[in-house]
Amino acid sequence: MRTREVISDRLYLLLALLLLSAACFNLFMNLGVKPIEDWDEARHGVSAYEMLKSGNYAVNTYNWETDYWNLKPPLSFWTVALGYKLAGFNLLGLRLVSAIAALLTIAATAGYARYRYGNAASLVAAAVLITSTQFIFHHSARAGDADALFVLWLTVGVIALLLTERRPGWIAVTGLMFALAFLTKSWHAGILLVIAGLYTVITRRYREMKPRHLAGFGLAASLPVLLWLALRYPHDGFRFVREMIRYDLLARSSTAIEQHANGPTYYLHILKLYHLEWSAALLALAVGTAFVMLLRRNRDILPLDSDMLGLILWIAVPLLLFSAVSTKIRWYIMPVYPALALATAVLLAALLRNVRRREGRAALAGAFVLLFLLMESGAVRTASSEGAPDAGPEQALLRKLPAGDSLREYTLYYYDHPGKDMPQSVVLASKLYGGMRAAEEGKLQEFRNHPRSLLLLPRSTANESLIADDKLKIVEASGWGYLVSSEYVKPAP
């Protein structure tokens, strides 16, 4: 049941529309301009592209080979593929569904806050989440990978769990969200099961659930996963699942793989790095609320009910679990941001209702608005500057090629690049900008032996001599380097 309102419904609607506009700007401005990021985004983009081209949606491939490195079920690849279908084979299509998922997460968080805590809490939750730097700009809402979608499923799953106090049947929605979270980000979905288990045991909610409720949860949580396993099994049996268990679960939990070793306070450092202002505000609000409760000797100012327990678990479980495992990566704690936004909203709304003097309420509201405007101005600057011209120079050069898959018979080589293998961002760019195959190793002799091939060359005296000595044709050039071929024929428009 909603608490007493401090903001009218008409004013709420106006302010909600303003926040929606800000959210859309932060999420969609220059979304298709920022260069492709290596690793997760590029890998997802390649797998989704190859799924569409091959018609095989059960097996994720990388450069046309079955991928046993990115050991995630296919839902996040499917959503990137959907983005390609909606917006084309470009960077907007790569990231579109992630941005939409983040917008839905903001809406779900604000909607629950309004239902449970009122108009003011809803606006505060939305304002905090749309200016949460890591959630919006780093490996989530504006990236073509799995995290924004995963956060959406987990957010809806926890909200449904909290709603079981009113209607136990909501537990089936939590089960379905677990299945979707698992199909998006594999074992990370386990945090939803831990939250749900602790919540139902501590609140003794399980006593109110009938067998049909538990059966609904079990079926909703398992059937989508079993369906995926049935689709996958004919291709490679249980090999993919065994690798998921061996590497993605056991190895990541017990050893710091891929040089991602960090200490037990690593995620506190991440919150300090990306969420300092809002974390400080949350701490100040918690101290202020405790002070008012002690001063008035009134615990009803902030009831420690089952909803509050769920919110605490939503924050604590991801932080503690991911701090306990050996492999720590900054975006693992992404699911806590909606919960932190809700916690800020609950505390501020409680203070606004219980500070008696109008001047005090005005000061609280004014301080929050100033902080929001400060954070939003930073978000506007970041979104407006995405896609700097000095970023992703190889991608910018490939973007000059004819659109579509007109170069599908060509293979792209990258000679003299600093890494052993071709950067994954360049592999994806070769597919989006010409539909080429990519040779992961840039061996010069292989390029010379392959008649239909293109070669990326950084500008240097040695490479300019190579072009002259081999009589290579310069197909495209930029300040960074050249795209050359021995017998390139420009496709007809």
ZAMARGU-4260 file (C-alpha; in steps of 0.2 Angstrom, whole numbers, plus 5000, padded with zeros to 4 digits):
<rodrens>
0) 5000/5000/5000 | 5007/5017/4995 | 5011/5030/5009 | 5005/5047/5010 | 5009/5058/4995
5) 5020/5073/4995 | 5019/5075/4976 | 5002/5076/4967 | 4998/5064/4953 | 4998/5079/4941
10) 5015/5085/4946 | 5021/5067/4946 | 5016/5065/4928 | 5025/5081/4922 | 5041/5077/4932
15) 5041/5058/4926 | 5040/5064/4908 | 5055/5075/4911 | 5064/5061/4918 | 5059/5050/4904
20) 5067/5063/4892 | 5083/5063/4901 | 5083/5044/4902 | 5081/5043/4883 | 5095/5055/4880
25) 5107/5046/4891 | 5103/5030/4884 | 5101/5033/4865 | 5112/5049/4861 | 5126/5043/4850
30) 5122/5025/4853 | 5127/5020/4836 | 5143/5031/4836 | 5154/5024/4849 | 5167/5012/4842
35) 5165/4993/4845 | 5173/4988/4862 | 5184/4972/4862 | 5179/4956/4871 | 5161/4955/4877
40) 5152/4967/4865 | 5162/4962/4850 | 5160/4944/4854 | 5141/4946/4856 | 5140/4956/4840
45) 5150/4943/4830 | 5140/4928/4837 | 5123/4937/4833 | 5128/4941/4816 | 5133/4923/4812
50) 5117/4917/4819 | 5107/4927/4807 | 5118/4923/4792 | 5119/4904/4796 | 5101/4902/4803
55) 5107/4892/4817 | 5101/4900/4833 | 5105/4886/4845 | 5124/4887/4844 | 5135/4903/4846
60) 5150/4904/4835 | 5164/4916/4833 | 5172/4919/4816 | 5162/4903/4810 | 5169/4892/4823
65) 5159/4885/4838 | 5163/4897/4853 | 5168/4888/4869 | 5176/4903/4876 | 5160/4914/4878
70) 5150/4901/4888 | 5134/4909/4889 | 5117/4903/4883 | 5110/4911/4868 | 5097/4924/4874
75) 5109/4939/4874 | 5114/4934/4856 | 5096/4933/4851 | 5093/4950/4857 | 5108/4958/4848
80) 5102/4948/4832 | 5084/4956/4835 | 5093/4973/4836 | 5101/4970/4819 | 5084/4965/4812
85) 5077/4981/4818 | 5091/4994/4815 | 5102/4985/4802 | 5120/4978/4803 | 5127/4993/4812
90) 5132/4999/4829 | 5114/5005/4833 | 5108/4988/4830 | 5122/4980/4840 | 5116/4990/4856
95) 5098/4994/4853 | 5090/4981/4864 | 5102/4984/4878 | 5097/5002/4879 | 5078/4997/4878
100) 5081/4984/4892 | 5089/4998/4903 | 5074/5009/4900 | 5062/4995/4905 | 5073/4992/4921
105) 5071/5011/4925 | 5052/5010/4922 | 5050/4994/4933 | 5061/5001/4947 | 5051/5018/4946
110) 5034/5008/4945 | 5037/4998/4960 | 5043/5012/4970 | 5027/5022/4966 | 5016/5007/4970
115) 5025/5004/4987 | 5031/5020/4993 | 5023/5034/4983 | 5026/5047/4969 | 5041/5055/4977
120) 5050/5039/4979 | 5046/5034/4961 | 5054/5050/4954 | 5069/5048/4966 | 5072/5030/4961
125) 5071/5035/4942 | 5082/5050/4944 | 5096/5040/4953 | 5096/5026/4941 | 5096/5036/4925
130) 5112/5045/4932 | 5121/5029/4938 | 5137/5030/4928 | 5141/5012/4928 | 5124/5006/4924
135) 5122/5018/4909 | 5139/5020/4902 | 5150/5005/4906 | 5146/4988/4900 | 5128/4989/4902
140) 5114/5000/4895 | 5125/5007/4880 | 5134/4991/4876 | 5130/4976/4865 | 5132/4963/4878
145) 5122/4953/4891 | 5122/4964/4906 | 5108/4976/4903 | 5096/4962/4899 | 5102/4952/4914
150) 5099/4967/4926 | 5081/4968/4919 | 5077/4950/4922 | 5084/4951/4940 | 5075/4967/4944
155) 5059/4961/4938 | 5062/4944/4947 | 5066/4953/4964 | 5051/4964/4962 | 5040/4949/4959
160) 5047/4941/4974 | 5042/4956/4985 | 5025/4956/4978 | 5022/4938/4984 | 5017/4946/5001
165) 5001/4952/4992 | 4999/4937/4980 | 5010/4921/4982 | 5007/4917/4964 | 5020/4931/4959
170) 5033/4918/4964 | 5031/4910/4946 | 5036/4926/4939 | 5052/4926/4949 | 5055/4908/4943
175) 5053/4914/4925 | 5065/4928/4927 | 5078/4916/4934 | 5076/4906/4918 | 5078/4921/4907
180) 5093/4927/4918 | 5101/4910/4916 | 5099/4910/4897 | 5106/4927/4897 | 5121/4926/4909
185) 5123/4908/4915 | 5127/4905/4933 | 5126/4924/4938 | 5107/4920/4939 | 5110/4910/4955
190) 5110/4927/4964 | 5092/4928/4961 | 5089/4910/4969 | 5099/4915/4984 | 5089/4931/4987
195) 5073/4922/4984 | 5078/4908/4996 | 5084/4919/5010 | 5069/4930/5008 | 5056/4916/5009
200) 5065/4908/5024 | 5067/4923/5034 | 5050/4930/5031 | 5042/4912/5032 | 5033/4916/5016
205) 5035/4898/5011 | 5021/4894/5024 | 5009/4904/5014 | 5013/4896/4997 | 5003/4881/4991
210) 5010/4867/4981 | 5003/4875/4965 | 5013/4891/4969 | 5029/4880/4971 | 5025/4870/4956
215) 5023/4886/4946 | 5040/4892/4951 | 5049/4876/4947 | 5041/4874/4930 | 5044/4893/4925
220) 5062/4892/4931 | 5066/4875/4923 | 5056/4873/4906 | 5065/4887/4896 | 5082/4881/4901
225) 5077/4863/4897 | 5070/4869/4880 | 5087/4877/4876 | 5097/4861/4881 | 5086/4851/4870
230) 5089/4863/4855 | 5108/4863/4859 | 5111/4844/4862 | 5110/4838/4844 | 5125/4849/4840
235) 5138/4845/4853 | 5130/4834/4866 | 5134/4840/4884 | 5151/4847/4879 | 5145/4866/4880
240) 5137/4862/4897 | 5152/4854/4904 | 5163/4868/4899 | 5150/4880/4907 | 5152/4870/4923
245) 5171/4868/4922 | 5176/4885/4917 | 5162/4898/4919 | 5157/4891/4936 | 5171/4882/4945
250) 5186/4890/4937 | 5179/4908/4939 | 5174/4904/4957 | 5190/4896/4963 | 5204/4905/4953
255) 5207/4922/4946 | 5206/4919/4928 | 5211/4931/4914 | 5221/4941/4926 | 5205/4947/4935
260) 5212/4945/4953 | 5206/4959/4965 | 5204/4960/4984 | 5189/4958/4995 | 5185/4976/4995
265) 5186/4978/4976 | 5167/4981/4973 | 5167/4995/4986 | 5181/5003/4976 | 5170/5001/4961
270) 5156/5009/4969 | 5167/5023/4975 | 5174/5025/4957 | 5157/5025/4948 | 5144/5029/4961
275) 5152/5040/4974 | 5140/5054/4974 | 5124/5044/4975 | 5133/5032/4988 | 5137/5047/4999
280) 5119/5053/4997 | 5113/5036/5002 | 5124/5036/5017 | 5119/5053/5023 | 5100/5049/5021
285) 5102/5033/5031 | 5111/5043/5045 | 5097/5057/5044 | 5083/5044/5045 | 5091/5035/5060
290) 5093/5052/5068 | 5074/5056/5066 | 5069/5039/5071 | 5079/5041/5087 | 5073/5059/5090
295) 5055/5054/5089 | 5057/5037/5096 | 5046/5031/5081 | 5051/5016/5071 | 5036/5018/5059
300) 5046/5032/5050 | 5055/5018/5041 | 5046/5001/5044 | 5058/4986/5044 | 5046/4975/5035
305) 5048/4962/5022 | 5050/4974/5008 | 5064/4982/5017 | 5072/4965/5020 | 5071/4961/5001
310) 5079/4977/4997 | 5093/4974/5009 | 5096/4956/5002 | 5095/4963/4984 | 5110/4974/4988
315) 5120/4963/5000 | 5119/4946/4991 | 5127/4951/4974 | 5141/4962/4984 | 5145/4947/4996
320) 5144/4933/4983 | 5154/4941/4970 | 5167/4947/4983 | 5169/4930/4989 | 5173/4922/4972
325) 5191/4923/4965 | 5187/4931/4948 | 5181/4949/4951 | 5176/4960/4936 | 5169/4977/4938
330) 5152/4974/4930 | 5148/4959/4940 | 5139/4970/4953 | 5128/4979/4940 | 5112/4971/4947
335) 5114/4981/4963 | 5111/4998/4955 | 5091/4997/4954 | 5092/4992/4972 | 5103/5006/4977
340) 5091/5018/4968 | 5076/5011/4977 | 5085/5012/4994 | 5089/5031/4991 | 5071/5034/4986
345) 5064/5025/5001 | 5075/5035/5013 | 5072/5052/5005 | 5053/5049/5004 | 5053/5044/5022
350) 5062/5060/5027 | 5051/5071/5016 | 5036/5064/5025 | 5042/5066/5042 | 5052/5082/5042
355) 5039/5094/5050 | 5046/5111/5044 | 5043/5116/5027 | 5060/5124/5026 | 5068/5107/5030
360) 5058/5098/5017 | 5062/5111/5004 | 5081/5110/5008 | 5081/5091/5007 | 5072/5092/4990
365) 5083/5106/4984 | 5099/5096/4988 | 5093/5081/4979 | 5088/5091/4964 | 5105/5100/4963
370) 5114/5083/4965 | 5103/5076/4951 | 5107/5090/4940 | 5125/5089/4943 | 5125/5070/4939
375) 5114/5073/4923 | 5126/5086/4917 | 5140/5074/4918 | 5129/5061/4909 | 5125/5073/4895
380) 5143/5077/4893 | 5148/5058/4892 | 5134/5054/4880 | 5138/5069/4869 | 5156/5065/4868
385) 5154/5046/4864 | 5163/5041/4847 | 5178/5053/4848 | 5187/5053/4831 | 5203/5046/4838
390) 5195/5030/4845 | 5193/5014/4835 | 5203/5020/4819 | 5203/5003/4811 | 5184/5002/4812
395) 5183/5020/4805 | 5193/5014/4790 | 5183/4999/4787 | 5167/5009/4789 | 5172/5018/4772
400) 5168/5001/4763 | 5152/4999/4754 | 5137/4994/4766 | 5130/4977/4766 | 5139/4960/4763
405) 5146/4965/4745 | 5163/4959/4751 | 5158/4942/4757 | 5170/4933/4746 | 5185/4943/4753
410) 5195/4939/4769 | 5202/4953/4779 | 5220/4952/4786 | 5228/4963/4799 | 5247/4964/4797
415) 5258/4971/4811 | 5245/4973/4824 | 5251/4974/4842 | 5242/4958/4848 | 5244/4940/4843
420) 5226/4939/4836 | 5215/4951/4827 | 5206/4962/4839 | 5188/4956/4841 | 5182/4973/4837
425) 5190/4973/4820 | 5183/4955/4817 | 5165/4962/4820 | 5169/4978/4810 | 5174/4967/4795
430) 5157/4958/4796 | 5146/4974/4798 | 5156/4984/4785 | 5157/4972/4770 | 5152/4955/4777
435) 5170/4948/4775 | 5178/4934/4784 | 5192/4938/4796 | 5209/4930/4797 | 5212/4930/4816
440) 5231/4930/4813 | 5238/4943/4802 | 5251/4933/4792 | 5258/4942/4777 | 5261/4927/4767
445) 5243/4920/4769 | 5237/4937/4762 | 5249/4936/4747 | 5243/4918/4744 | 5224/4923/4745
450) 5218/4931/4729 | 5202/4939/4736 | 5209/4947/4752 | 5211/4964/4760 | 5225/4969/4772
455) 5224/4982/4786 | 5241/4991/4787 | 5245/5005/4800 | 5255/5020/4793 | 5274/5017/4794
460) 5288/5019/4782 | 5290/5000/4782 | 5272/4997/4777 | 5273/5010/4764 | 5288/5001/4756
465) 5278/4985/4757 | 5264/4993/4747 | 5276/4999/4734 | 5286/4983/4733 | 5271/4971/4732
470) 5262/4984/4720 | 5246/4984/4731 | 5231/4994/4728 | 5226/5006/4741 | 5207/5003/4743
475) 5204/5016/4757 | 5216/5026/4768 | 5215/5037/4783 | 5226/5046/4795 | 5229/5029/4804
480) 5233/5018/4790 | 5228/5009/4774 | 5217/4996/4768 | 5225/4987/4753 | 5223/4973/4741
485) 5232/4965/4727 | 5217/4963/4715 | 5202/4972/4723 | 5187/4975/4712 | 5176/4988/4719
490) 5158/4981/4721 | 5144/4989/4710 | 5133/5001/4719
</rodrens>
